[in-house]
């Protein structure tokens, strides 16, 4: 191998190393920039010893190496930005889905959907029971529903008729009918309210129609 070829290879190699080091040094702000300056000075000395044509080839190779290194760095940066954007979008979508589910649950509760759920308590006040019923039954039929419960159980969800065995707020007979809504019918007033609403709607058309019947027959 000739002297020129050896030096040409040395220049190309040194230039490639310098180009990659320069890109990394700029990105990281490390002390490698000082080494790059020394390597560049050495490259200039070697390059000056080569014929003009060989110099052009080496310079072209150097520029290509620099462009390739910069392209790699730009690609890595773009990928990182894309990953961060994807994570942010996924988190935003998950939160939106959660919010929508909560809004649907609230809407179902307000509309009297039998699938709507309420937190179970160890005990309830009459005010709490009425508030629960208002959400399940809806404002348009609540007063009629409330009138029936007032007469049937005085809002005692544990009430038992000693003669018939009718049970709960709406005095279901037998009480285990309410298991069609949920197994906790004996202790969960929400289950009793949902069953009572369904019974009034199915049998009479609405709580107000059930209340009209009750006023005549004192039962429903």
C-alpha positions as CSV (number, residue, x, y, z in Angstrom):
1,X,0.0,0.0,0.0
2,X,1.4,3.4,-0.9
3,X,2.2,6.3,1.5
4,X,-0.7,8.4,0.1
5,X,-3.2,5.5,0.4
6,X,-2.2,4.9,4.0
7,X,-2.5,8.6,4.9
8,X,-5.7,8.9,3.0
9,X,-7.2,6.1,5.1
10,X,-5.8,7.6,8.2
11,X,-7.4,11.0,7.4
12,X,-10.8,9.4,6.6
13,X,-10.7,7.4,9.8
14,X,-9.6,10.4,11.9
15,X,-12.2,12.6,10.3
16,X,-15.0,10.1,10.9
17,X,-14.1,9.8,14.5
18,X,-13.9,13.6,14.8
19,X,-17.3,14.0,13.1
20,X,-19.0,11.6,15.4
21,X,-17.2,13.0,18.5
22,X,-18.3,16.5,17.5
23,X,-22.0,15.6,17.3
24,X,-21.9,13.8,20.6
25,X,-19.9,16.6,22.2
26,X,-22.4,19.2,21.1
27,X,-25.3,17.1,22.3
28,X,-23.9,16.3,25.7
29,X,-21.7,19.4,26.4
30,X,-18.9,17.1,27.6
31,X,-15.1,17.8,27.5
32,X,-14.9,15.7,24.3
33,X,-15.0,19.0,22.4
34,X,-11.3,19.7,23.4
35,X,-10.3,16.4,22.0
36,X,-12.2,17.1,18.8
37,X,-10.2,20.4,18.3
38,X,-6.9,18.5,18.6
39,X,-8.1,15.8,16.2
40,X,-9.2,18.4,13.7
41,X,-5.7,20.0,13.8
42,X,-4.1,16.7,13.1
43,X,-6.5,16.0,10.3
44,X,-5.6,19.4,8.7
45,X,-1.9,18.5,8.7
46,X,-2.4,15.1,7.2
47,X,-4.8,16.5,4.6
48,X,-2.3,19.1,3.4
49,X,0.2,16.3,2.5
50,X,-2.3,14.7,0.0
51,X,-2.7,15.6,-3.7
52,X,-5.6,17.9,-4.5
53,X,-7.8,15.1,-5.9
54,X,-7.2,13.0,-2.8
55,X,-8.0,15.9,-0.6
56,X,-11.4,16.4,-2.2
57,X,-12.2,12.7,-1.7
58,X,-11.2,12.9,2.0
59,X,-13.2,16.1,2.5
60,X,-16.3,14.6,0.8
61,X,-16.0,11.5,3.0
62,X,-15.7,13.7,6.1
63,X,-18.8,15.7,5.2
64,X,-20.7,12.5,4.5
65,X,-19.7,11.1,7.9
66,X,-20.7,14.3,9.7
67,X,-24.1,14.3,7.8
68,X,-24.7,10.6,8.8
69,X,-23.9,11.2,12.4
70,X,-26.2,14.2,12.6
71,X,-28.9,12.3,10.9
72,X,-28.6,9.5,13.5
73,X,-28.8,12.0,16.3
74,X,-31.8,13.7,14.8
75,X,-33.6,10.4,14.3
76,X,-33.0,9.5,18.0
77,X,-34.3,12.9,19.1
78,X,-37.4,12.5,16.9
79,X,-38.1,9.0,18.3
80,X,-37.8,10.3,21.9
81,X,-40.2,13.2,21.1
82,X,-42.7,10.8,19.5
83,X,-42.6,8.4,22.4
84,X,-43.2,11.2,24.9
85,X,-46.1,12.5,22.8
86,X,-47.6,9.0,22.6
87,X,-47.4,8.5,26.4
88,X,-49.0,11.9,27.0
89,X,-51.8,11.1,24.5
90,X,-52.4,7.7,26.1
91,X,-52.7,9.2,29.6
92,X,-55.1,11.9,28.3
93,X,-57.3,9.3,26.6
94,X,-57.3,7.1,29.8
95,X,-58.4,10.1,31.9
96,X,-61.1,11.1,29.4
97,X,-62.4,7.5,29.4
98,X,-62.5,7.4,33.2
99,X,-64.3,10.8,33.3
100,X,-66.9,9.6,30.8
101,X,-67.5,6.4,32.8
102,X,-68.1,8.4,35.9
103,X,-70.5,10.7,34.0
104,X,-72.4,7.8,32.7
105,X,-72.7,6.2,36.1
106,X,-74.1,9.5,37.5
107,X,-76.5,9.9,34.7
108,X,-77.8,6.3,35.2
109,X,-78.3,6.9,38.9
110,X,-80.2,10.1,38.2
111,X,-82.4,8.4,35.7
112,X,-83.2,5.5,38.0
113,X,-81.1,2.9,36.2
114,X,-81.3,-0.4,38.1
115,X,-77.6,-0.9,37.4
116,X,-76.6,2.3,39.2
117,X,-74.7,1.7,42.4
118,X,-74.5,3.5,45.8
119,X,-72.0,3.0,48.6
120,X,-73.3,0.7,51.3
121,X,-73.5,2.1,54.9
122,X,-73.9,0.5,58.2
123,X,-76.9,2.7,58.9
124,X,-79.0,5.4,57.1
125,X,-80.9,8.4,58.2
126,X,-84.3,9.1,56.6
127,X,-82.9,12.1,54.8
128,X,-80.1,9.8,53.2
129,X,-82.7,7.3,52.1
130,X,-84.9,9.9,50.5
131,X,-81.9,11.4,48.7
132,X,-81.0,8.0,47.4
133,X,-84.6,7.4,46.3
134,X,-84.7,10.8,44.6
135,X,-81.7,9.9,42.5
136,X,-83.0,6.5,41.5
137,X,-86.6,7.3,40.9
138,X,-86.2,10.8,39.4
139,X,-87.8,14.1,40.4
140,X,-90.9,13.7,38.4
141,X,-92.1,10.5,40.3
142,X,-90.2,10.8,43.6
143,X,-93.0,12.4,45.6
144,X,-95.5,9.7,44.7
145,X,-92.9,7.0,45.4
146,X,-92.1,8.7,48.7
147,X,-95.8,8.8,49.7
148,X,-96.1,5.1,49.3
149,X,-92.9,4.4,51.3
150,X,-94.2,6.8,54.0
151,X,-97.3,4.6,54.5
152,X,-95.7,1.2,53.9
153,X,-92.5,1.4,56.1
154,X,-92.0,5.0,57.3
155,X,-88.6,4.8,55.5
156,X,-87.4,1.9,57.6
157,X,-85.5,-0.4,55.3
158,X,-85.4,-3.1,57.9
159,X,-89.2,-3.1,58.5
160,X,-91.0,-6.4,58.7
161,X,-94.7,-6.9,58.7
162,X,-95.4,-9.2,61.6
163,X,-98.5,-10.6,59.9
164,X,-97.6,-11.1,56.2
165,X,-93.8,-11.0,56.4
166,X,-93.6,-8.2,53.8
167,X,-90.1,-6.6,54.0
168,X,-88.2,-3.4,53.5
169,X,-89.0,0.1,52.4
170,X,-91.6,-0.9,49.8
171,X,-92.8,-3.9,51.8
172,X,-92.2,-6.5,49.1
173,X,-94.1,-9.8,49.7
174,X,-92.2,-12.0,50.0
175,X,-89.1,-10.0,50.6
176,X,-86.9,-12.3,48.7
177,X,-88.5,-11.1,45.5
178,X,-86.0,-8.2,45.7
179,X,-83.2,-10.7,45.1
180,X,-84.0,-10.3,41.4
181,X,-82.1,-6.9,41.7
182,X,-79.3,-8.0,44.1
183,X,-78.6,-10.5,46.8
184,X,-78.2,-7.8,49.4
185,X,-81.9,-6.9,49.4
186,X,-82.2,-7.4,53.2
187,X,-79.6,-4.7,54.1
188,X,-79.2,-2.4,51.1
189,X,-81.9,0.2,50.7
190,X,-80.8,1.0,47.1
191,X,-81.6,-2.6,46.1
192,X,-85.1,-2.2,47.7
193,X,-85.7,1.2,46.0
194,X,-84.7,-0.2,42.6
195,X,-87.0,-3.2,43.0
196,X,-89.9,-1.1,44.2
197,X,-89.5,1.3,41.3
198,X,-89.5,-1.5,38.8
199,X,-92.5,-3.1,40.5
200,X,-94.5,0.1,40.3
201,X,-93.6,0.8,36.7
202,X,-94.4,-2.8,35.6
203,X,-97.6,-3.2,37.6
204,X,-99.1,0.3,37.5
205,X,-97.1,2.2,34.8
206,X,-95.4,4.6,37.2
207,X,-95.0,5.4,40.9
208,X,-97.7,8.1,40.6
209,X,-100.2,5.6,39.2
210,X,-99.3,3.2,42.0
211,X,-99.9,6.0,44.5
212,X,-103.3,6.7,43.0
213,X,-104.2,3.0,43.4
214,X,-102.9,3.0,46.9
215,X,-105.1,5.9,47.9
216,X,-108.1,3.9,46.9
217,X,-107.2,0.5,48.2
218,X,-104.6,1.4,51.0
219,X,-102.3,-1.2,49.4
220,X,-100.7,-1.7,46.1
